[in-house]
Amino acid sequence: MSICFHPYVHAQIRDVWIVPRAVRDDPDSFELSVSNANGADLLCTLGLAPEPGGGPVPIEHFAGLVTEAAGRHLDHRSPALSTVEDAQKGRLTVVLVGRPEGYIERRLGDLMTLIQRSRAARATHFGWG
């Protein structure tokens, strides 16, 4: 499972929200996808409820949240998380994959890049789900 962050353009004629077309050489050019656990941590870092299905919110508001979060993280890096495995006989094994130190800060940088690319594509809103 994952949480995907997307920019949106409002198509007024049909009154629907659409994601800008991806660049041919980069099919993920308008998407940042992270695992559910990392997405929840990233949403909390942005000061948002850690639930999928947010938005669309105005891109300037979302950009402000990302900028503020990046500013709070300038003097420290998010800690590394170890991989944890829960294996019990006769039950489904659950593996929580860890992440490296500074992961949240790298994703904030990725969101900043995505916001810049989205503005160039005339996106007006941002959402996740």
C-alpha positions in Angstrom: 0.0 0.0 0.0 1.1 3.5 -0.6 0.1 7.2 -0.3 0.6 9.2 -3.5 0.9 13.0 -3.6 -0.5 14.6 -6.8 -1.0 18.1 -8.2 -4.4 18.9 -9.7 -5.9 21.2 -12.3 -9.6 22.0 -12.2 -11.2 21.3 -15.5 -14.0 23.7 -15.3 -16.0 22.6 -18.3 -16.5 19.1 -16.8 -16.1 20.3 -13.2 -13.5 17.6 -12.4 -10.0 17.6 -10.9 -7.3 16.1 -13.1 -3.6 15.3 -12.7 -1.4 17.0 -15.3 -0.1 14.7 -18.0 3.2 13.0 -17.2 6.3 13.8 -19.1 6.9 11.0 -21.7 10.4 10.2 -20.4 9.3 10.3 -16.7 5.9 8.7 -16.1 6.1 9.6 -12.4 6.7 13.3 -13.1 3.5 14.4 -11.3 3.5 11.8 -8.5 5.3 11.2 -5.3 4.5 7.7 -3.9 5.5 6.6 -0.4 4.6 3.7 1.8 1.6 4.1 4.1 3.8 4.4 7.2 6.2 6.9 5.6 3.2 8.8 4.2 1.6 9.1 7.6 4.9 10.4 9.0 5.3 12.8 6.2 1.7 14.1 6.6 2.3 14.6 10.3 5.5 16.5 9.5 3.4 18.8 7.3 1.0 19.3 10.2 -1.8 17.3 8.5 -3.9 14.4 9.7 -2.1 11.2 8.9 -5.0 9.9 6.8 -5.0 9.2 3.1 -7.4 11.0 0.8 -6.6 14.6 1.6 -7.2 17.5 -0.7 -7.4 18.9 -3.1 -6.0 22.0 -1.3 -4.7 25.1 -2.9 -1.2 24.6 -4.1 0.1 27.7 -2.3 -1.2 26.5 1.0 0.4 23.1 0.5 3.7 24.7 -0.6 3.6 26.8 2.6 3.2 23.6 4.7 6.2 22.0 2.9 8.4 25.1 3.2 7.6 25.4 7.0 8.3 21.7 7.6 11.6 21.9 5.7 12.5 25.0 7.8 11.8 23.1 11.0 14.1 20.3 9.8 17.1 22.4 8.8 19.1 21.7 11.9 18.4 18.0 12.3 17.7 14.9 10.3 14.9 12.4 10.8 16.3 9.3 12.5 16.9 6.0 10.8 14.3 3.3 11.5 15.3 -0.4 11.6 13.4 -3.1 9.8 11.1 -5.0 12.1 9.7 -8.4 11.4 6.7 -9.9 13.3 6.8 -13.7 12.6 4.6 -16.0 14.6 4.0 -19.6 13.8 0.8 -20.2 11.9 0.3 -16.4 11.3 1.0 -14.0 8.5 4.5 -12.5 8.8 4.5 -8.8 8.8 7.7 -6.9 7.9 8.0 -3.2 8.5 10.8 -2.0 6.3 13.0 0.6 7.9 14.2 3.8 6.4 17.5 5.7 6.3 18.4 8.7 8.3 17.1 11.9 6.7 14.4 10.2 4.8 11.7 12.7 5.7 13.9 15.6 4.7 14.6 14.0 1.3 10.8 13.5 0.7 10.2 17.2 1.6 12.7 18.1 -1.1 11.0 15.8 -3.5 7.7 17.5 -2.7 9.3 20.9 -3.3 10.5 19.8 -6.7 7.0 18.4 -7.5 5.4 21.6 -6.5 7.7 23.6 -8.8 7.0 21.2 -11.7 3.3 21.4 -10.9 3.1 25.2 -11.0 4.8 25.1 -14.4 2.0 22.8 -15.6 -0.5 25.3 -14.2 -1.7 23.1 -11.3 -3.7 25.0 -8.7 -4.2 22.4 -6.0 -2.6 19.4 -4.4 -3.9 16.2 -2.9 -2.9 12.8 -1.6 -4.5 9.4 -1.3 
